[in-house]
Amino acid sequence: MIDRLLPLLFLLPAVVDGDPPAAASSPWDLFVTEAAARHGETGRAAAEFLAEHRPERDAGLDPELLLENLELALAARERFPWAKDLPDRLFLNDVLPYAVLDETRERWRPRLLEVAAPLVAECETAAEAAQALNRGLFDAVNVHYNTGRKKPNQSPAESMEQGRATCTGLSILLVDACRAVGVPARVAGVASWHDKRGNHTWVEVHDGERWRFTGADEYDANGLDRGWFAGDASKARAGDPVFGVWASSFAPADGTFPMVWAPEDRSVHGDEVTATYAPEAKSAAAVAAVRFVRLWDRTGGERLVAEVEALDAAGEVVASGRTRAGRADLNDMPELRLAAGAPHTLRCTVGGRTRTRALPAGEAGEATLDLAWNELALSEEEAERLVAERFEARCAELREERAAELEAEALSSGDHTLRLLRRDFGEAPEGGRSLWISMHGGGGAPAEVNDQQWRNQIRLYTLDEGVYVAPRAPTDTWNLWHQGHIDDLFDRLIETMIATAGVDPDRVYLLGYSAGGDGVYQLAPRMADRFAAASMMAGHPNDASPLGLRNLPFAIFMGGADAAYRRNEVAAAWGERLAALREADPAGYPHRVTIYEGLGHWMDGRDAEGLPWMAGHTRDPWPERVVWKQSGRTHGRFYWLAVGDGARRGGALVTATVADNTIALESEDLRAVTLRLRDELVDLDREVVVTAGGAEVFRGLVPRTEAAIEASLAERNDPRSAATALLSVGW
């Protein structure tokens, strides 16, 4: 009926109670006039209340919306038993209004009446109706707590469209649903909790005798006046516009309702109700370190439900609680009261798995701890289990991802492709197969020449056991195997074979002949942490340095008469350099140098004796000493050292030695490194000490974390070299 009458209504002058016709001066004048015409003095009084107290922003509000809102509010007062005897002040201020705060103005009453009326059909009191709505409304309209909502002060339609809202949007929705069925309701809240950790809003409903509170979409079967926020509200500050508790009002009241999303907006009136929640000040926080806890699966992720315990230095549980997730409000957190000035350990248990976080001695007062599950400390057993679990999961992904490349016998990285020839020998031993990467000669020649060298390489050596792979160099240039793209391609090759061929990452071997030998000289020192041993056959090192070979068994095979490019002389000189390095560092630089007198570039196959020698070695991914000399092709990690992209400089040298849980660093080129740690290297349950240039730069526990494991395996899906803890140090 309203839809049919309004177009005509606003074209005609209003006539009320026999007064002469007069032109309407505004939509609000027309609204008041029509309300009086339809509902007499009751309608006039209600319309005038809204017109008198409406915010300035609503000056041009659609009269159709206002009339519908008024008529449905009056109908609810007659229909629902708890609304029949409401005092006018409660009805006008807390049932009739078309809005709660500054949300978008809309026709919410018809939809919410349709949803809410069946939910309260069996209720007899306003309190029962409010409980029934809090229990059933949010599922009925499919709106629940989610910080991904578009804005805090959403209208009911905006929240229902998204299916999500935070505390203010949920509170507006519940208040409007209560008003739709005649229950007086308003929003209450704080601009900031006493400890400055954020704002919060909730709902108050009037049960006919007094105002009661409840959290929106936080139904409690035990009744009203319950909520996780009650303890925080009890610490509110009376008379404070920021830290006090305020309830919304359509009519002018004590002050203005604080809207943190619009801090300068004073258009929404507010009653201060702090005394309801904080009848007397509490001083416990002044003598205790009170810690509130939220747990996330990872930074920026989803919240987790966890059993949380605080342990004192003796290992006794002194406080406990349970974190919230899902629909729970962001500020719904367990409160742990700890002794100020004493260290504690926080123990979190999720799904039967337990992780910890050290809490240094804290000051008295309150603070919120936002913890990421993947950054909490793991036990050694849990860390090792997680390494194995994540490795297997990544292998399953790689088997699917690389299926097409394996079918094509070609792996690609960037703009380069590595074609493969493969031969498998023997049965796979326990622990996995060995992998042999054998690089062909040629270079600086037509493609067909290099193709012939490639096909020859796959036949050159045989094994008792292992996966023998001859890759085809991606280019035909003279430096086939020591261009920068080779490192990435070999990383991809090794990772693929570990995942798809059951290769043991500690038994990967590198060898090459002629130009392939050149590649061994170059690649072995800069990728030493990938290999168990390397053999160079008849190649030339060019500008390579042997310093990085400290932990990689390295063999040189050369014909004594192979004088081209002085290969024989350089091989002998390298042998002398390796021997000198070994003498200065007896635990490092294992090597073998074999020069066949009288033989030229082709060694009559005698160099094959290098393969059994190589097979006798396995990689140690956690050596006690590391010497890292960056070449022109830099890397971000080497054994248990790592540097950021900004510190990757050609020629940089750093040495690191570990003994009795102390790591000593020496470098004239670097001033910061990241230590990739695991219990094979240091005891992570004990204090770790780090020195640089003889000065102590760190002392303390370094936690094993899921984040460290994930980062390590994301860089390189190698479970044996995966770090379980990361420590960045600078000096």
Helices and strands as residue ranges (DSSP letters): H 2-9, H 27-53, G 56-58, H 63-79, H 81-84, H 88-94, H 109-119, H 126-141, E 144-145, H 156-162, E 164-165, H 167-180, E 185-190, E 200-206, E 211-214, H 230-233, E 246-249, E 255-256, E 269-272, H 274-277, H 284-287, E 288-296, E 307-311, E 317-322, E 335-339, E 344-350, E 353-359, E 365-372, G 373-375, E 377-378, H 380-401, H 403-408, E 410-413, E 416-425, E 433-439, H 447-460, E 466-472, H 484-500, E 503-513, H 515-526, G 528-530, E 533-537, G 547-551, E 554-559, G 564-566, H 567-584, E 591-596, G 606-609, H 610-615, E 625-629, E 637-638, E 641-642, G 645-647, E 653-659, E 662-666, E 672-677, E 688-692, E 695-700, E 704-705, H 706-715, E 725-730
